[in-house]
Amino acid sequence: MLDILQIDLDTLRTIRQASELIPMILGLAISYLAYAAYRQNQSRPMLYIAIGFMLVLFVQAPLGLVLIYLLELPTPVLNIIVQIPEFIGLGLILYGLWAPRRD
């Protein structure tokens, strides 16, 4: 019984890790579209939005993996470090949405 439970937990862990790829791919797609809009319209707020989405949706997972495997930090410290790009990205998105447009 314990072996079956262990296999199920391992399977769930693998599925969860694989599911991290979906937000990363979506983050890259959204960032690319926002950057393309910036290039097309030369709208600086779109640049902030593109960078913000990149930080929020793409940077967290690779950063977390690097910190887990290279530095072996405790979980609370790891969570704090991984949240820093998220906070900065959300701030950039908010600034990009509120920034005055220059025509």
N, C-alpha and C positions, 0 to 999 in steps of 0.2 A: 504494500500500500504506500509506503514511504517513497519507493522508487517511482511510482506513477506520479505522485505529487511533485517530486523533483523534476521529472521530465516536463510536466505541465508548466511549472514555474520557469524552467529554462526556455520553453517555447514562447511563453508570454514575454519574457525578457527580450528574446530575439525579435518578436513582433514589435515591441515597443521601440527598440533601437532602430528597426527598419522604418517605423512610422516617423522618425525624426527627419527622414529624407523629404517627406512631402512638404512640410513648411519651408525647408531650405530651398526646394525647387520653386515653390510659389514665391518665396522672397526674392529669388534671383529674377524671376519673370516680372514681378511687379517693379523691382528696381530698374530693370532694363527698360520697361515701358516708360517709367517716369523719367529716366535719363534721356530716352529718345525724345520725349516731349520737351525736355529742357533744351536739347540740341536744336530741335525744330523751331521752337518759339523763343529761344534765348531767355527763358523765364527762370530767374535765379531761385524763386520759391520751389520750382519743380526739382531743382538740383538738391535742395535741402530735403525734400520729400524722398527722392531717390536714395540718398545716403541714409536717411532715417530708416527706410524699409530694409535696406541692406543690413544695417546694424541690428534691427529688431528681429528679422526673420532668418538671416543667413549666418551671422557671426556667432550666435550663441552656441549652437551645437558643435561646430569645430573647435571653438575655444574651450568648451567644456571637456571635450574628448582629449584635447592636448593637456589640459590641466590635470585631468584624472590620471592619465597614463604617464605623464612625465614628472609631475610634481607630487602626486599622491597627497593632495591636500584634504583636510577634513571637509565633510559635506557642507557645514555652515559657511566656511570660508569660500569654498567653491561656488556656492549659490550667490554669495555677495559679489564675487568677481565676475561671474557670468551675467549678473543683472546690470552691471555698469553699462555695457553697450546697449542694452535694452532701454535704460533710462535716457541715455544720450540720444538714441535713435528716436524715441518717442518725443523728446524735446525738439529735435530737428523737424520731425513731421509737423508738430504743433506750430513751430515757428514758420515753416513753409506754408502752412494753411492760413496763418495770420499775417504774414509779411505783406507790406503794401506792394502793389504791382506798379512797376515803372513802365509806362508806355512811351 
